[in-house]
Amino acid sequence: MDERLAAALCRHLSHLGGQELTPQSSLRELGLDSLRAVTLLLEVEEEFAVTLPDSSLADGGLETPAALWAAIVAAGGASSAD
């Protein structure tokens, strides 16, 4: 996960507060509801110049920052070394 993704997540997580965002944080527990998820995905697709397939998201791609990062990498939006 890189800084751009972390910043986007922080903007969309209503319950983050002072908690640390880790690669394994539960996005749902931190306030990512369906409306916030849609706006987050639009922002991520624009920021990383990718189109995330519905299948990658249905398979847990929005459960944690690490899972979302893996979907971005799989879509060619970043190198796995980032």
C-alpha positions as CSV (number, residue, x, y, z in Angstrom):
1,M,0.0,0.0,0.0
2,D,1.4,3.4,-0.9
3,E,0.8,6.9,0.5
4,R,-1.8,7.8,-2.2
5,L,-4.0,4.8,-1.2
6,A,-3.6,5.5,2.5
7,A,-4.6,9.1,2.0
8,A,-7.7,8.1,-0.1
9,L,-8.7,5.6,2.5
10,C,-8.4,8.1,5.3
11,R,-10.7,10.5,3.5
12,H,-13.4,7.8,3.2
13,L,-13.2,6.0,6.6
14,S,-15.7,7.7,9.0
15,H,-14.6,5.7,12.1
16,L,-10.8,5.9,11.7
17,G,-10.4,8.7,14.2
18,G,-7.0,8.5,15.8
19,Q,-6.6,4.8,15.0
20,E,-3.6,3.6,12.9
21,L,-4.5,2.4,9.4
22,T,-2.6,-0.8,8.8
23,P,-2.6,-3.1,5.8
24,Q,-4.9,-5.6,7.7
25,S,-7.4,-3.0,9.1
26,S,-11.0,-3.9,8.6
27,L,-12.4,-1.2,6.2
28,R,-15.9,-2.1,7.2
29,E,-15.2,-1.7,10.9
30,L,-13.6,1.7,10.1
31,G,-16.8,3.0,8.5
32,L,-16.5,2.0,4.8
33,D,-20.2,1.6,3.9
34,S,-21.5,1.0,0.4
35,L,-21.8,4.7,-0.6
36,R,-18.3,5.5,0.7
37,A,-17.0,2.3,-1.1
38,V,-18.3,3.6,-4.4
39,T,-16.7,7.0,-4.0
40,L,-13.5,5.4,-2.8
41,L,-13.3,3.1,-5.9
42,L,-13.9,6.0,-8.3
43,E,-11.1,8.0,-6.6
44,V,-8.7,5.0,-6.6
45,E,-9.5,4.2,-10.3
46,E,-8.7,7.8,-11.2
47,E,-5.6,8.1,-9.0
48,F,-4.0,4.8,-10.2
49,A,-5.4,4.9,-13.8
50,V,-7.0,1.5,-13.5
51,T,-10.4,-0.1,-13.9
52,L,-11.0,-2.5,-11.0
53,P,-13.1,-5.5,-12.2
54,D,-16.2,-6.2,-10.1
55,S,-14.9,-9.8,-9.6
56,S,-11.8,-8.6,-7.7
57,L,-13.9,-6.5,-5.4
58,A,-16.5,-9.2,-4.9
59,D,-13.8,-11.6,-3.8
60,G,-12.8,-9.5,-0.7
61,G,-11.0,-6.7,-2.5
62,L,-12.5,-4.1,-0.1
63,E,-12.0,-6.0,3.2
64,T,-8.6,-4.5,4.0
65,P,-6.2,-1.9,2.6
66,A,-3.9,-4.8,1.6
67,A,-6.7,-6.5,-0.4
68,L,-7.5,-3.3,-2.2
69,W,-3.8,-2.7,-2.9
70,A,-3.5,-6.2,-4.3
71,A,-6.5,-5.5,-6.6
72,I,-4.8,-2.2,-7.8
73,V,-1.5,-4.1,-8.5
74,A,-3.4,-6.9,-10.3
75,A,-5.1,-4.3,-12.5
76,G,-1.7,-2.8,-13.4
77,G,-2.0,0.4,-11.4
78,A,1.2,0.0,-9.4
79,S,4.2,-2.2,-9.1
80,S,4.1,-4.8,-6.3
81,A,7.3,-3.2,-5.0
82,D,5.4,0.0,-4.0
